Amino acid sequence: MSTPVSDVLSTPAAAAAYAPEPNPAPVAPASPGFVLSTVDLSDAAQALSLEEQGENPSEIAQALGTSVAIVDGYLGIAVPTNASTPVPAASTTESVPAQSSDVPDKVGL
């Protein structure tokens, strides 16, 4: 059994939930010569703005539709180029380079 819509809207709580929002305060007319304009921010400026709002680089990259590496560049985050490649340990038996002499050979004496 369903309840008719008129019965639902007749209760004070339901009527308040469906009441239209009050009109916003009237806006004062613009002064003469005033031009409303918008500015499109560059991706770098948007990344900086989002970082200031607490977003992390992966969230910023997703919002801008770009990669985290590009966002890191916008934010000045330095990431090693070969971060996943381990650095080999130095061997204990390194070869010693041949020693050169500062004294020229005595050729032709």
Secondary structure as a PSIPRED ss2 file (coil, helix, strand):
# PSIPRED VFORMAT (PSIPRED V4.0)

   1 M C   1.000  0.000  0.000
   2 S C   1.000  0.000  0.000
   3 T C   1.000  0.000  0.000
   4 P C   1.000  0.000  0.000
   5 V H   0.000  1.000  0.000
   6 S H   0.000  1.000  0.000
   7 D H   0.000  1.000  0.000
   8 V H   0.000  1.000  0.000
   9 L H   0.000  1.000  0.000
  10 S H   0.000  1.000  0.000
  11 T C   1.000  0.000  0.000
  12 P H   0.000  1.000  0.000
  13 A H   0.000  1.000  0.000
  14 A H   0.000  1.000  0.000
  15 A H   0.000  1.000  0.000
  16 A H   0.000  1.000  0.000
  17 A H   0.000  1.000  0.000
  18 Y C   1.000  0.000  0.000
  19 A C   1.000  0.000  0.000
  20 P C   1.000  0.000  0.000
  21 E C   1.000  0.000  0.000
  22 P C   1.000  0.000  0.000
  23 N C   1.000  0.000  0.000
  24 P C   1.000  0.000  0.000
  25 A C   1.000  0.000  0.000
  26 P C   1.000  0.000  0.000
  27 V C   1.000  0.000  0.000
  28 A C   1.000  0.000  0.000
  29 P C   1.000  0.000  0.000
  30 A C   1.000  0.000  0.000
  31 S C   1.000  0.000  0.000
  32 P C   1.000  0.000  0.000
  33 G C   1.000  0.000  0.000
  34 F C   1.000  0.000  0.000
  35 V C   1.000  0.000  0.000
  36 L C   1.000  0.000  0.000
  37 S C   1.000  0.000  0.000
  38 T C   1.000  0.000  0.000
  39 V C   1.000  0.000  0.000
  40 D C   1.000  0.000  0.000
  41 L C   1.000  0.000  0.000
  42 S C   1.000  0.000  0.000
  43 D H   0.000  1.000  0.000
  44 A H   0.000  1.000  0.000
  45 A H   0.000  1.000  0.000
  46 Q H   0.000  1.000  0.000
  47 A H   0.000  1.000  0.000
  48 L H   0.000  1.000  0.000
  49 S H   0.000  1.000  0.000
  50 L H   0.000  1.000  0.000
  51 E H   0.000  1.000  0.000
  52 E H   0.000  1.000  0.000
  53 Q C   1.000  0.000  0.000
  54 G C   1.000  0.000  0.000
  55 E C   1.000  0.000  0.000
  56 N C   1.000  0.000  0.000
  57 P H   0.000  1.000  0.000
  58 S H   0.000  1.000  0.000
  59 E H   0.000  1.000  0.000
  60 I H   0.000  1.000  0.000
  61 A H   0.000  1.000  0.000
  62 Q H   0.000  1.000  0.000
  63 A H   0.000  1.000  0.000
  64 L H   0.000  1.000  0.000
  65 G C   1.000  0.000  0.000
  66 T C   1.000  0.000  0.000
  67 S C   1.000  0.000  0.000
  68 V H   0.000  1.000  0.000
  69 A H   0.000  1.000  0.000
  70 I H   0.000  1.000  0.000
  71 V H   0.000  1.000  0.000
  72 D H   0.000  1.000  0.000
  73 G H   0.000  1.000  0.000
  74 Y H   0.000  1.000  0.000
  75 L H   0.000  1.000  0.000
  76 G C   1.000  0.000  0.000
  77 I C   1.000  0.000  0.000
  78 A C   1.000  0.000  0.000
  79 V C   1.000  0.000  0.000
  80 P C   1.000  0.000  0.000
  81 T C   1.000  0.000  0.000
  82 N C   1.000  0.000  0.000
  83 A C   1.000  0.000  0.000
  84 S C   1.000  0.000  0.000
  85 T C   1.000  0.000  0.000
  86 P C   1.000  0.000  0.000
  87 V C   1.000  0.000  0.000
  88 P C   1.000  0.000  0.000
  89 A C   1.000  0.000  0.000
  90 A C   1.000  0.000  0.000
  91 S C   1.000  0.000  0.000
  92 T C   1.000  0.000  0.000
  93 T C   1.000  0.000  0.000
  94 E C   1.000  0.000  0.000
  95 S C   1.000  0.000  0.000
  96 V C   1.000  0.000  0.000
  97 P C   1.000  0.000  0.000
  98 A C   1.000  0.000  0.000
  99 Q C   1.000  0.000  0.000
 100 S C   1.000  0.000  0.000
 101 S C   1.000  0.000  0.000
 102 D C   1.000  0.000  0.000
 103 V C   1.000  0.000  0.000
 104 P C   1.000  0.000  0.000
 105 D C   1.000  0.000  0.000
 106 K C   1.000  0.000  0.000
 107 V C   1.000  0.000  0.000
 108 G C   1.000  0.000  0.000
 109 L C   1.000  0.000  0.000
